[in-house]
Amino acid sequence: MHEFGMVAQLVDAAVATAAGRPVAAVRIRYATTLPEDVLRQGFEMLTGDGPLASAVLEAEPFDVRLACPCGFKGALEHDDVIGPGQAVCPSCGELRSFPPTPELELVEVRPSP
Ligand SMILES: [Zn+2]
């Protein structure tokens, strides 16, 4: 599962940033092409013990947008994206490319007070 691998990388980065301190919250940005419940499930499974065990996941969504020559301009859904920088236009059904955007970004690791 593509999403799980990304969450695992994110958790590794957060653990490295925490440097052994307990963490209260992890703030991320995620593309709405990723299902949020999968991110949350993955985060919980991967942080069962260790410094992130009691960390809250604060997830801020952002849209991945496509401008298609057919006139479609808008946010892509999970099912529209078929690979990095590649999507099927939800309007005309043609394969289009767009600048690849990191779908998951670590914004902040907030240590426990
Ligand atoms: Zn189109």
Residues whose N, C-alpha, C, O or C-beta is under 5 A from the ligand:
A	BS01	ZN	C68 C70 F72 C89 S91 C92 G93
